[in-house]
């Protein structure tokens, strides 16, 4: 059994923002393996966020960001449950991080439900057309199409996109980590990305 030192716990805490006891428990379960402990905390963070997802988010912040060079601007609304959390540095840093991500990654929608049905159907028909020559059973084709749709969402849907700082973490996971840390339901409501002087995209 690996020794779980205070320095190791602090390192995991700094990396994930999780509480000291959660970090110690995750490291113990992962036998001191940092990567495995991070994965365990992410899974738990997402599970905790899912429990909170039904709670009302009536407070929040509208963050703004102008990309270096002043060509791209972003406004993003991120909501939480209380005014107290909305005023914290952690919450405002999350809003800034999301705004910077939107400037760099140019998503088109916040979540999958926001993608118009005709857009999804158009993608499906393109993928079907690409595979017409392949003699695969219908259920196999559908699985392949769903996989390709997942890649489409990861490219254009904000919460499905890998974050610009860490490609192994999606925006949804970043929000879930913040949600786990604050104990509140946090939601990205909407955003506008625009070219400065040219109106929104």
C-alpha positions as a printed NumPy array, in Angstrom:
array([[  0.   ,   0.   ,   0.   ],
       [  1.472,   3.353,  -1.083],
       [  1.963,   6.031,   1.583],
       [ -0.487,   8.914,   1.109],
       [  1.558,  11.963,   2.134],
       [  0.177,  15.431,   2.884],
       [  2.184,  16.741,  -0.099],
       [  0.472,  14.236,  -2.402],
       [ -2.963,  15.231,  -1.062],
       [ -2.122,  18.929,  -1.569],
       [ -0.947,  18.255,  -5.148],
       [ -4.227,  16.496,  -5.985],
       [ -6.221,  19.221,  -4.258],
       [ -4.442,  21.958,  -6.252],
       [ -5.03 ,  20.043,  -9.469],
       [ -8.737,  19.282,  -8.978],
       [-10.105,  21.807,  -6.5  ],
       [-11.684,  18.947,  -4.511],
       [-11.768,  18.893,  -0.693],
       [ -8.892,  17.486,   1.395],
       [-10.811,  14.431,   2.643],
       [-12.085,  13.6  ,  -0.884],
       [ -8.515,  13.849,  -2.226],
       [ -7.153,  11.604,   0.519],
       [ -9.924,   9.029,  -0.057],
       [ -9.362,   9.054,  -3.84 ],
       [ -5.587,   8.629,  -3.425],
       [ -6.096,   5.786,  -0.954],
       [ -8.499,   4.062,  -3.372],
       [ -6.067,   4.622,  -6.269],
       [ -3.131,   3.338,  -4.163],
       [ -1.284,   6.648,  -4.561],
       [ -1.679,   6.802,  -8.355],
       [ -2.285,  10.492,  -9.11 ],
       [ -3.838,   9.984, -12.563],
       [ -6.252,   7.348, -11.284],
       [ -7.185,   9.557,  -8.308],
       [ -7.967,  12.485, -10.657],
       [-10.221,  10.184, -12.719],
       [-12.034,   9.003,  -9.561],
       [-12.633,  12.602,  -8.437],
       [-13.886,  13.612, -11.88 ],
       [-16.359,  10.733, -11.867],
       [-17.563,  11.712,  -8.414],
       [-17.745,  15.386,  -9.359],
       [-19.945,  14.565, -12.324],
       [-22.128,  12.316, -10.168],
       [-22.542,  15.074,  -7.571],
       [-23.284,  17.637, -10.285],
       [-25.965,  15.353, -11.72 ],
       [-27.71 ,  15.255,  -8.32 ],
       [-27.7  ,  19.065,  -8.2  ],
       [-28.779,  19.545, -11.825],
       [-32.473,  19.953, -10.982],
       [-31.942,  22.836,  -8.57 ],
       [-32.809,  26.376,  -9.683],
       [-29.989,  28.651, -10.837],
       [-31.365,  32.155, -10.321],
       [-28.042,  33.923,  -9.649],
       [-24.914,  34.254, -11.753],
       [-22.616,  36.403, -13.811],
       [-22.398,  37.657, -17.384],
       [-18.722,  37.477, -18.25 ],
       [-17.009,  39.233, -21.131],
       [-13.743,  38.588, -22.88 ],
       [-11.931,  40.27 , -25.749],
       [ -9.405,  38.002, -27.438],
       [ -5.822,  39.223, -27.824],
       [ -5.623,  41.604, -30.749],
       [ -9.162,  42.815, -30.038],
       [-10.754,  40.973, -32.973],
       [-12.987,  38.446, -31.168],
       [-15.378,  39.291, -28.326],
       [-17.435,  36.984, -26.102],
       [-20.315,  37.478, -23.677],
       [-21.317,  34.419, -21.635],
       [-23.975,  33.935, -18.951],
       [-23.128,  31.381, -16.254],
       [-25.677,  30.755, -13.494],
       [-25.515,  29.324,  -9.986],
       [-27.898,  29.028,  -7.036],
       [-26.746,  31.814,  -4.712],
       [-25.434,  35.355,  -4.856],
       [-22.715,  34.275,  -2.411],
       [-21.208,  31.792,  -4.907],
       [-21.689,  34.22 ,  -7.827],
       [-19.366,  36.68 ,  -6.041],
       [-16.553,  34.188,  -5.314],
       [-13.214,  34.29 ,  -7.144],
       [-13.558,  30.599,  -8.084],
       [-16.893,  31.186,  -9.811],
       [-15.675,  34.292, -11.627],
       [-12.513,  32.466, -12.722],
       [-14.724,  29.711, -14.161],
       [-16.758,  32.305, -16.093],
       [-13.551,  33.864, -17.447],
       [-12.181,  30.428, -18.387],
       [-15.402,  29.564, -20.257],
       [-15.388,  32.931, -22.073],
       [-11.752,  32.424, -23.15 ],
       [-12.593,  28.904, -24.318],
       [-15.515,  30.198, -26.422],
       [-13.251,  32.813, -28.046],
       [-10.681,  30.152, -28.986],
       [-12.89 ,  27.144, -29.812],
       [-15.851,  28.9  , -31.536],
       [-18.691,  26.587, -30.416],
       [-22.071,  27.038, -32.101],
       [-24.401,  25.801, -29.348],
       [-24.272,  25.464, -25.551],
       [-25.612,  21.891, -25.297],
       [-26.797,  19.063, -27.552],
       [-30.474,  19.932, -27.039],
       [-29.786,  23.355, -28.596],
       [-28.68 ,  21.853, -31.928],
       [-31.6  ,  22.183, -34.398],
       [-33.108,  18.804, -35.392],
       [-32.563,  19.57 , -39.097],
       [-28.842,  20.144, -38.426],
       [-28.55 ,  16.74 , -36.708],
       [-30.475,  15.069, -39.546],
       [-28.233,  16.753, -42.132],
       [-25.147,  15.334, -40.38 ],
       [-26.74 ,  11.874, -40.161],
       [-27.51 ,  11.883, -43.906],
       [-23.917,  12.94 , -44.719],
       [-22.563,  10.043, -42.614],
       [-25.016,   7.606, -44.222],
       [-23.905,   8.811, -47.666],
       [-20.248,   8.302, -46.736],
       [-20.949,   4.677, -45.823],
       [-23.334,   3.693, -48.628],
       [-20.734,   1.501, -50.322],
       [-19.979,  -0.395, -47.112],
       [-22.2  ,  -3.453, -46.805],
       [-22.772,  -3.266, -43.066],
       [-25.949,  -4.287, -41.178],
       [-28.297,  -1.396, -40.302],
       [-27.659,  -1.62 , -36.529],
       [-23.881,  -1.436, -37.101],
       [-24.313,   1.592, -39.389],
       [-26.435,   3.323, -36.731],
       [-23.711,   2.766, -34.123],
       [-21.097,   4.236, -36.47 ],
       [-23.371,   7.219, -37.193],
       [-23.873,   7.826, -33.446],
       [-20.087,   7.741, -32.991],
       [-19.612,  10.289, -35.772],
       [-22.35 ,  12.47 , -34.256],
       [-20.415,  12.377, -30.969],
       [-17.41 ,  13.819, -32.816],
       [-19.667,  16.491, -34.372],
       [-20.938,  17.479, -30.894],
       [-17.372,  17.555, -29.527],
       [-16.476,  19.985, -32.299],
       [-19.454,  22.385, -32.12 ],
       [-21.29 ,  21.962, -28.779],
       [-19.718,  24.002, -25.969],
       [-20.177,  21.548, -23.077],
       [-18.939,  18.611, -25.207],
       [-15.772,  20.4  , -26.356],
       [-12.405,  19.48 , -24.803],
       [-11.155,  22.53 , -22.883],
       [ -8.409,  24.589, -24.505],
       [ -6.107,  24.152, -21.483],
       [ -6.557,  20.389, -21.024],
       [ -7.847,  18.287, -23.919],
       [ -8.67 ,  15.41 , -21.547],
       [-11.302,  17.53 , -19.733],
       [-14.529,  18.672, -21.417],
       [-16.217,  21.985, -20.614],
       [-19.018,  19.955, -18.947],
       [-16.432,  18.319, -16.66 ],
       [-14.865,  21.702, -15.879],
       [-18.289,  23.013, -14.832],
       [-18.981,  19.806, -12.865],
       [-15.705,  20.248, -10.95 ],
       [-16.707,  23.829, -10.06 ],
       [-20.153,  22.571,  -9.078],
       [-18.617,  19.896,  -6.812],
       [-16.362,  22.501,  -5.205],
       [-19.147,  25.017,  -4.506],
       [-21.883,  22.486,  -3.7  ],
       [-24.213,  24.34 ,  -6.081],
       [-25.768,  23.62 ,  -9.457],
       [-23.815,  25.631, -12.065],
       [-25.094,  26.011, -15.626],
       [-23.865,  27.824, -18.727],
       [-27.019,  29.504, -20.029],
       [-26.012,  31.209, -23.268],
       [-23.204,  32.976, -25.064],
       [-22.536,  35.354, -27.91 ],
       [-19.265,  35.239, -29.83 ],
       [-18.67 ,  38.103, -32.22 ],
       [-16.054,  39.739, -34.379],
       [-15.431,  43.201, -32.975],
       [-17.   ,  45.775, -35.29 ],
       [-18.856,  43.171, -37.376],
       [-21.791,  42.047, -35.193],
       [-22.238,  38.583, -33.707],
       [-21.401,  35.253, -35.374]])
